[in-house]
Amino acid sequence: MSGFKEKFRIFSKLCTEDYLIRYANKGLYKRSLKELDNGVSVTYTWNASSVSCQLSDGTQCTLENTLDHWECSCPADHICKHVLIAILYEQREYMAEDSMNEDDMHALDKDSGISDNDPLDVPKNVSVTESASNLVSNVDDPSEIPHTVSREIESRFRWMTESDLPVLIKSYSSSMIEEVVFRLRYPEEIKIFEDSLLTVHLTTQNIEVSFSEEANLAKALCKVQQTAGKMAKLEALLRYRNLKGLDDTDALSGRVYEAKFSLQTVQECRVMLAGLLKTGLARLPQSYMAQLETLAIAAHSGNLPDIERSLRGIQGELQLFFNRHIRFSMQSMLDRVSKLYLALQVLEEEKVSAIQQSQLIGSFRSKYYTVPSLHLYGLGADAWETRSGFRGITYYFYCFDDEEIYTYSDVRAVYYDDQQFSYTEHYGAFTPWLPNLTLRQFVGEEVQFHSVKVNEERRISSGEGAKLAILPRTSVETLNLGKTMQDVTSVLQEESRSFDLFAAPKERLAMIKVARIVDHNFVKQTQDLVLTVESAVGERLALTLPYSTDWQTMIQRLESGYGSQSLEHFYAFVRVEPKRVSPISFLKGQTVLSLKLDIGNGRMGRLGRI
């Protein structure tokens, strides 16, 4: 027997009824059997890595030892009955040969005088199904049968948990693995079906992946085509392994995170920061700003995006110091310098894992990945402007799926003379997903996304392909917002929380239950409006809104009361910053009031109406 003939015979034996039906369909499988019963025959010509099959009806097929590659002279675009007939005919021929061999062995046993009742060891080539049947026939207690059979069936797919994972995923690119790893963050109910195949059903995505006994992901069956199907196979395998208690983080991180950066730039930055700490701000020359700019450019060239951002952040703080600006914070400056210095020291020592190095380095551009579904609840919108010349509006949502805050941002660069950004115009613009839904309405809704793209920071992409559905909005008082819901004491404790070196900086956001606003005061020295709120148990918290010309109307209205005396028992969605807590929106019932955008534009009447 030729080498490929043996391979094809093994392959055809693995092509069980379940396998072929899942790859094709039940109707096609039955038609193939019917034609074989009606006398269709196949002649095989064996090649080095394929077999040419001539069917008696005149059709010609070329097969390999996988259903991923085949050719047929018929016009079918997908797998056809002729391919199934070629496989099934070989199975029948093989079974006939086996039957003849068994008759010969039986005759030999009679000649040798061995009795049928003599105990014999189970032959090594007995199939798992046969072994399981033998075990069942020998079990006295019928209640043990299902467990015994299940254990035998499960042993056929032991490779899914015991094989070397890096070998199984060798054909996957790092970007594909990275996207699958990202999907694993989201909960997904899976159902396992075991017969001649082990099928993993991803319930939310409604995708089935069927694995055979062969330790090869390419041989798994999935009706999703091309790259999406290949990633579904890997996701199903990893979720199955996780269900069995396996942690594949280390095996996957080596393929996903490739930390390449300029070590020389890291050393130069650390020396420069050490000089800053030694000299002190009081004796620091203004020429130091130029050194920071030079190193920021070097960090950009040396593939150190987060180092570049940190250097520019320190540069901004120093500019406030040199200008003697009221908003300069020594604590903020120390935090920035300390975190950057520690990150540089860790990178220079090169003693951490690839994933930790990647976390310190960051990325220049966010990668977005498709998430099957997101159930979101609008919390409010905040308008902002940076010193570097960007304006935008960020929309905040609570996600019921993973209990995290998601955002969508509309941003424009305005550092050119002809570029403008009207907050009112953009707030009233239509969303990218539903043509008749404005962004102002969007942030006040409860919605369901399907096939939407998000990034590591849980920012939602406006890209095509996402489907958005509006749901009946739940009253905010009845929601369980998890860790986002906090009291005044926990918010004040959160304000002094230390930073995490191996995590991306996150906005500190919280929802606070407020009984009433007890005071409003504009502080001329700092140009801040301070709203003092009180909880039901008498705890007080100052909410600070910095003044700018864009929010002059809002500041004046809030300062004059604007119905705040009658506003009671509501929720404040706030951003916790060093030395201040800034309110973003007020919520009550099914209503959301974004302070800057709704009050500043005179919308929704007086505060008391929410």
C-alpha positions in Angstrom: 0.0 0.0 0.0 1.4 3.4 -1.0 2.1 6.1 1.7 -0.8 8.4 0.7 -3.2 5.5 0.3 -2.6 4.6 3.9 -3.1 8.3 5.0 -6.3 8.5 3.0 -7.6 5.2 4.4 -7.0 6.6 8.0 -8.8 9.9 7.0 -11.8 8.1 5.5 -12.1 6.0 8.6 -12.3 9.2 10.7 -15.0 10.6 8.4 -17.9 9.4 10.6 -21.5 10.1 9.8 -21.6 13.0 12.3 -18.4 14.4 10.8 -19.7 14.4 7.2 -23.2 15.7 8.1 -21.7 18.6 10.0 -19.3 19.4 7.1 -22.0 19.1 4.5 -25.6 18.4 5.6 -27.9 15.5 6.3 -29.7 15.6 3.0 -26.5 15.5 1.0 -25.2 12.6 3.1 -28.4 10.6 2.6 -28.4 11.2 -1.2 -24.8 9.9 -1.3 -25.7 6.7 0.5 -28.7 6.2 -1.7 -26.5 6.5 -4.9 -24.0 4.0 -3.5 -26.9 1.6 -2.8 -28.0 2.0 -6.4 -24.7 0.8 -7.6 -22.5 3.8 -8.2 -18.8 2.7 -8.0 -15.5 4.6 -7.7 -12.1 3.8 -9.3 -9.1 5.3 -7.4 -5.8 6.5 -8.9 -3.2 7.1 -6.1 -0.9 10.0 -6.4 1.9 11.3 -4.1 -0.3 13.6 -2.1 -3.8 13.1 -3.5 -6.1 10.6 -5.1 -8.0 10.9 -8.3 -11.5 9.4 -8.1 -13.4 8.4 -11.2 -17.1 7.8 -10.5 -19.1 5.4 -12.6 -21.5 8.3 -13.5 -18.7 10.1 -15.3 -17.8 12.6 -12.5 -14.1 13.1 -11.6 -12.9 14.2 -8.1 -9.5 14.9 -6.6 -9.2 14.5 -2.9 -6.6 14.9 -0.2 -6.6 13.6 3.4 -8.6 16.6 4.5 -11.9 18.2 3.4 -10.4 21.6 3.3 -9.0 20.9 -0.2 -10.9 19.0 -2.9 -11.8 19.4 -6.6 -14.8 18.1 -8.5 -15.8 18.3 -12.2 -19.4 19.2 -11.2 -20.4 22.9 -11.0 -21.1 22.9 -7.2 -19.5 25.8 -5.2 -19.5 23.9 -1.9 -18.8 20.3 -1.0 -20.9 18.0 -3.2 -22.3 14.5 -3.1 -19.5 13.2 -5.4 -16.9 14.0 -2.8 -18.9 12.2 -0.1 -19.5 9.2 -2.4 -15.7 8.9 -3.0 -15.1 8.9 0.7 -17.9 6.5 1.6 -17.1 4.1 -1.2 -13.5 3.8 0.2 -15.0 3.2 3.7 -17.1 0.3 2.4 -14.2 -1.2 0.5 -12.1 -1.0 3.7 -14.8 -2.5 5.8 -15.2 -5.4 3.3 -11.4 -6.1 3.5 -11.6 -6.0 7.4 -14.5 -8.4 7.3 -12.5 -10.9 5.1 -9.5 -10.6 7.4 -11.7 -11.3 10.5 -13.0 -14.5 8.7 -9.4 -15.6 8.1 -8.5 -15.0 11.7 -11.6 -17.0 12.9 -10.6 -19.9 10.7 -7.0 -19.7 12.1 -8.4 -19.8 15.6 -10.3 -22.9 14.9 -7.2 -24.5 13.4 -5.1 -23.6 16.4 -7.8 -25.0 18.8 -8.5 -21.7 20.6 -12.1 -21.8 22.1 -14.4 -18.8 21.7 -14.9 -18.9 25.4 -11.2 -18.5 26.2 -10.3 -15.0 27.7 -8.4 -12.8 25.3 -6.9 -9.3 25.8 -8.7 -6.5 23.9 -6.8 -6.1 20.6 -4.8 -2.8 20.3 -6.7 -1.8 17.1 -10.2 -2.0 18.7 -12.0 1.3 18.3 -13.0 3.5 21.2 -16.6 2.8 20.5 -16.1 -0.9 20.5 -14.1 -0.7 23.8 -16.9 1.4 25.4 -19.5 -1.2 24.2 -17.5 -4.0 25.8 -17.3 -2.0 29.1 -21.0 -1.4 29.1 -21.8 -5.1 28.6 -19.7 -6.0 31.6 -21.2 -3.4 34.0 -23.6 -4.9 36.6 -25.1 -1.6 37.8 -27.0 0.1 34.9 -26.6 3.5 36.6 -22.8 3.3 35.9 -23.2 3.0 32.2 -23.6 6.6 31.1 -20.6 7.7 33.2 -18.4 4.9 31.9 -19.3 5.6 28.3 -18.8 9.3 28.7 -15.4 8.7 30.2 -14.4 6.6 27.3 -15.7 9.1 24.7 -14.0 11.9 26.5 -10.6 10.1 26.3 -10.7 10.4 22.5 -10.5 14.1 22.7 -7.9 14.3 25.4 -5.6 16.1 23.0 -7.7 19.2 23.4 -6.5 19.6 27.0 -3.2 17.7 26.9 -1.6 18.7 23.6 1.1 21.4 23.5 -0.9 24.6 22.8 2.0 26.5 21.0 2.1 23.6 18.5 -1.7 23.6 18.0 -1.7 27.4 17.2 1.5 27.5 15.2 -0.4 28.4 12.0 -2.1 31.4 13.6 -0.7 34.9 13.2 -0.1 37.0 16.3 -2.9 39.4 15.3 -5.4 36.6 15.1 -4.4 35.2 18.5 -4.5 38.7 20.0 -8.1 39.2 18.8 -9.2 35.8 20.1 -7.5 36.5 23.5 -9.4 39.9 23.6 -12.8 38.1 23.0 -12.1 35.8 25.9 -12.6 38.8 28.2 -16.3 38.6 27.5 -18.5 36.0 29.1 -19.8 33.4 26.6 -22.0 30.4 27.5 -20.7 27.3 25.8 -22.5 23.9 25.3 -20.6 20.7 24.8 -22.0 17.8 22.7 -20.1 14.5 22.4 -20.6 11.8 19.8 -18.1 10.8 17.2 -17.1 14.4 17.3 -16.8 16.9 20.2 -18.8 20.0 19.4 -18.5 23.3 21.2 -21.4 25.6 20.7 -20.7 29.3 21.3 -24.2 30.3 22.4 -24.1 34.1 22.1 -22.5 34.0 18.7 -24.5 30.9 17.6 -21.4 29.2 16.2 -20.6 25.5 16.4 -17.1 24.1 16.1 -16.7 20.3 15.9 -13.4 18.7 16.8 -12.3 15.2 15.6 -9.9 12.9 17.4 -7.0 14.3 15.4 -5.0 16.9 17.2 -5.2 19.5 14.4 -7.2 22.7 14.5 -7.4 22.8 10.7 -9.4 19.5 10.8 -12.0 21.0 13.1 -15.4 21.8 11.4 -17.0 25.2 11.4 -19.5 26.6 8.9 -18.1 30.2 9.4 -15.7 30.7 6.5 -12.2 31.9 6.1 -10.5 34.0 8.8 -13.6 34.3 11.0 -14.0 30.6 11.0 -10.3 30.0 11.8 -10.6 32.3 14.8 -13.9 30.7 15.9 -12.0 27.3 16.1 -9.3 28.7 18.3 -11.8 30.5 20.5 -13.9 27.3 20.9 -10.7 25.4 21.9 -9.5 28.0 24.4 -13.0 28.3 26.0 -13.2 24.5 26.3 -9.7 24.4 27.9 -10.7 27.2 30.3 -13.9 25.2 31.2 -11.5 22.3 32.1 -9.5 24.6 34.4 -6.5 25.3 32.2 -4.9 28.7 32.2 -3.3 29.5 28.8 -2.1 33.0 29.5 1.6 32.3 29.4 1.4 30.2 26.3 -0.6 32.8 24.4 1.3 35.9 25.7 4.5 34.8 24.0 2.8 34.9 20.6 0.7 38.1 21.2 3.2 40.5 22.9 6.4 41.3 21.1 8.3 44.0 23.0 10.8 45.7 20.7 12.1 49.1 21.8 15.2 51.2 22.0 17.0 50.4 25.2 19.4 53.4 24.7 16.4 55.8 24.7 15.1 54.2 27.9 18.5 54.8 29.6 18.7 58.4 28.4 15.2 59.2 29.7 16.0 57.6 33.1 19.2 59.6 33.4 17.4 62.8 32.5 14.6 62.2 35.1 17.3 61.4 37.7 18.8 64.8 37.0 15.4 66.5 37.3 14.8 64.9 40.8 18.3 65.9 41.9 18.1 69.5 40.6 14.6 70.3 41.8 12.0 72.5 40.1 13.1 75.7 41.8 16.5 75.6 40.1 15.4 74.0 36.8 16.1 76.1 33.7 13.4 76.6 31.1 15.7 75.1 28.6 14.8 71.8 30.2 11.5 71.9 28.1 13.6 71.5 25.0 15.3 68.4 26.4 11.9 66.9 27.2 10.8 67.5 23.6 14.0 66.0 22.2 13.6 62.8 24.3 9.8 62.6 23.4 10.8 62.6 19.7 13.5 59.9 20.5 10.9 57.8 22.4 8.6 58.0 19.3 11.3 56.8 17.1 12.4 54.1 19.6 8.9 52.4 19.7 8.1 53.7 23.1 4.6 55.4 22.7 3.6 55.5 26.4 7.1 56.9 27.4 6.5 59.6 24.8 3.1 60.4 26.2 4.5 60.5 29.8 7.3 62.9 28.7 4.8 65.2 27.1 2.6 65.1 30.2 5.5 66.1 32.4 6.3 68.8 29.8 2.7 70.2 30.2 3.0 70.2 34.0 6.3 72.0 33.8 4.7 74.6 31.5 2.1 75.3 34.2 4.9 75.6 36.8 7.0 78.0 34.7 3.8 80.1 34.0 3.0 80.0 37.8 -0.5 78.8 36.8 -3.1 78.3 39.6 -3.8 74.8 38.3 -0.2 73.5 38.7 -0.2 70.5 41.1 3.0 69.4 42.7 1.4 66.1 43.6 0.4 65.5 40.0 3.9 66.3 38.9 5.5 63.9 41.4 3.0 61.2 40.3 4.0 61.6 36.7 7.7 61.6 37.3 7.5 58.6 39.8 5.5 56.4 37.5 7.7 57.2 34.4 10.9 56.6 36.3 9.8 53.3 37.7 8.6 52.2 34.2 12.0 53.1 32.7 13.9 51.3 35.4 11.9 48.1 34.9 12.3 48.3 31.1 16.1 48.9 31.5 16.5 45.8 33.8 14.7 43.6 31.2 13.6 41.1 33.9 9.8 41.2 33.4 7.7 39.1 31.0 6.9 40.1 27.4 3.3 41.0 28.4 4.5 43.3 31.2 7.0 45.0 28.9 4.2 45.5 26.3 2.1 47.1 29.0 4.9 49.6 29.9 5.6 50.4 26.2 2.0 50.8 25.1 1.0 51.3 21.5 0.8 54.2 19.0 -2.5 53.2 17.7 -5.4 51.4 19.3 -6.5 48.1 17.9 -10.2 47.5 17.6 -11.7 44.0 17.9 -15.2 42.8 17.1 -17.3 41.9 20.1 -20.4 39.8 19.5 -22.8 41.9 21.6 -22.8 44.7 24.2 -25.7 45.7 26.4 -25.2 49.4 27.3 -26.9 52.0 29.5 -26.3 55.7 28.8 -24.8 57.6 31.7 -24.0 61.0 30.2 -21.7 63.0 28.0 -18.8 65.4 28.8 -17.3 68.0 26.5 -13.6 68.8 26.7 -10.6 70.6 25.2 -6.9 69.8 25.5 -4.0 72.2 25.7 -2.5 70.5 22.6 -5.4 71.7 20.4 -8.1 69.0 20.4 -11.8 69.3 21.1 -14.3 66.6 21.6 -17.3 65.0 23.4 -17.1 61.7 25.2 -20.2 59.6 25.8 -20.3 57.3 28.7 -22.1 53.9 29.0 -22.4 51.2 31.6 -22.1 47.7 30.2 -24.2 45.0 31.8 -22.1 42.2 30.2 -18.8 42.8 32.0 -19.8 45.6 34.5 -17.4 48.1 33.0 -17.7 51.7 31.6 -17.5 52.1 27.8 -17.1 55.3 25.9 -17.6 56.7 22.5 -15.7 59.9 21.6 -16.2 62.4 18.8 -12.9 64.3 18.5 -11.5 66.9 16.2 -8.1 68.8 15.9 -8.7 72.5 16.1 -5.1 73.8 16.2 -5.4 75.0 12.5 -7.1 78.4 12.0 -9.7 77.0 9.7 -10.7 74.1 12.0 -13.6 74.5 14.4 -15.6 72.3 16.7 -19.1 73.3 17.7 -20.2 71.3 20.8 -23.9 72.1 20.1 -23.6 71.0 16.5 -21.8 67.7 17.2 -24.0 66.9 20.2 -27.0 67.2 17.9 -25.5 65.1 15.0 -26.8 61.7 14.1 -25.0 58.5 15.3 -23.0 56.4 12.8 -25.2 53.3 13.5 -28.8 54.6 13.3 -29.5 57.5 10.8 -32.4 59.0 12.8 -30.8 58.8 16.3 -28.8 61.9 17.5 -25.9 61.5 19.8 -27.8 63.5 22.5 -30.6 60.9 22.3 -28.1 58.0 22.1 -26.5 58.8 25.5 -29.9 58.9 27.2 -30.9 55.4 25.9 -30.4 51.8 26.9 -29.1 50.0 23.8 -27.9 46.6 22.4 -24.9 46.5 20.0 -24.2 43.5 17.8 -20.8 42.9 16.1 -19.4 46.2 17.4 -15.7 46.9 17.5 -14.0 48.1 20.8 -10.4 48.5 21.9 -8.4 47.8 25.0 -9.7 50.9 26.7 -13.3 49.9 26.0 -13.8 52.7 23.4 -16.5 52.0 20.9 -15.6 52.3 17.2 -17.8 54.1 14.7 -16.8 51.7 12.0 -19.3 49.9 9.7 -20.7 46.5 10.5 -22.1 47.2 13.9 -25.9 46.9 14.5 -27.6 49.0 17.1 -31.0 48.4 18.7 -32.8 50.7 21.2 -34.2 48.9 24.3 -36.8 50.2 26.8 -34.8 52.2 29.3 -34.6 51.0 32.9 -35.0 53.4 35.7 -31.6 54.2 37.2 -32.9 53.6 40.7 -33.5 49.9 40.0 -30.1 49.2 38.4 -27.3 47.3 39.9 -24.2 49.2 38.6 -21.7 47.0 40.5 -18.4 48.7 41.4 -19.4 51.9 39.6 -21.9 52.6 42.4 -20.1 54.2 45.3 -20.8 56.3 48.4 -19.1 59.5 49.4 -16.6 57.8 51.7 -15.4 55.3 49.0 -15.1 58.1 46.5 -12.8 60.1 48.8 -10.7 57.0 49.5 -10.5 56.3 45.7 -9.1 59.8 45.3 -5.9 58.8 47.2 -5.5 55.4 45.4 -2.0 54.7 44.2 -1.2 54.0 40.5 -0.7 50.6 38.9 2.5 50.3 36.9 1.4 47.5 34.7 -2.0 48.9 33.7 -3.2 51.5 31.4 -4.3 54.8 33.1 -8.0 54.8 33.5 -10.5 57.5 34.3 -11.8 57.1 37.8 -15.6 57.2 37.4 -18.3 56.7 39.9 -22.0 56.9 40.4 -23.1 58.5 43.7 -26.6 58.6 45.2 -27.3 62.2 46.2 -30.1 63.4 48.5 -29.8 67.1 47.7 -27.5 70.0 46.6 -26.9 72.0 49.8 -24.7 74.8 48.5 -23.3 76.3 45.3 -20.3 78.7 45.3 -18.1 80.2 42.6 -14.5 80.5 43.9 -12.9 83.5 42.1 -9.3 82.6 43.1 -9.4 79.2 41.3 -12.2 80.1 38.9 -14.1 77.0 39.9 -17.8 76.5 40.6 -18.2 74.2 43.6 -21.5 72.3 44.2 -21.8 70.7 47.6 -24.0 67.7 47.7 -25.3 65.7 50.6 -26.1 62.0 50.8 -29.1 60.5 52.7 -26.9 59.8 55.7 -25.6 63.4 55.8 -22.2 62.8 54.1 -21.1 65.8 52.0 -19.0 66.0 48.9 -17.7 69.0 46.9 -18.3 68.7 43.1 -16.0 71.0 41.2 -16.6 72.5 37.7 -13.6 74.6 36.3 -14.7 77.8 34.5 -14.0 78.4 30.8 -15.7 80.7 28.3 -17.4 77.7 26.7 -19.2 76.9 29.9 -20.0 80.4 31.0 -23.7 80.0 30.6 -23.7 76.7 32.5 -21.7 78.1 35.3 -23.9 81.2 35.6 -27.1 79.0 35.6 -25.8 76.6 38.2 -24.4 79.5 40.3 -27.8 81.1 40.4 -29.5 77.9 41.5 -31.4 77.1 38.2 -33.8 74.8 40.1 -31.2 73.0 42.1 -33.1 73.7 45.4 -36.0 71.5 44.2 -33.7 68.8 42.8 -33.6 65.9 45.3 -32.9 62.2 45.4 -30.9 61.8 42.2 -27.7 60.2 41.0 -24.5 62.1 40.2 -22.1 60.5 37.6 -18.7 61.9 38.4 -15.0 61.8 37.5 -12.6 61.4 40.4 -9.4 63.4 39.9 -6.5 64.4 42.1 -7.8 66.9 44.7 -11.2 67.2 43.0 -14.4 65.4 42.0 -15.9 66.7 38.7 -19.6 66.0 37.9 -20.4 64.8 34.4 -24.2 64.3 34.6 -27.2 63.9 36.9 -29.6 61.0 36.5 -33.1 60.4 37.8 -35.6 57.9 36.7 -35.1 57.4 32.9 -33.6 60.9 32.4 -30.0 61.9 31.9 -28.8 65.5 32.2 -25.3 66.1 30.9 -24.3 69.3 32.8 -22.0 71.0 30.2 -24.0 70.1 27.1 -27.6 70.2 28.3 -27.5 73.1 30.8 -25.0 75.0 28.8 -27.2 74.9 25.7 -30.3 75.7 27.6 -31.9 72.3 27.0 -34.2 70.3 29.2 -35.4 73.4 31.0 -34.5 73.8 34.7 -32.7 71.2 36.7 -35.7 70.5 38.9 -37.5 69.0 35.9 -35.4 65.8 36.0 
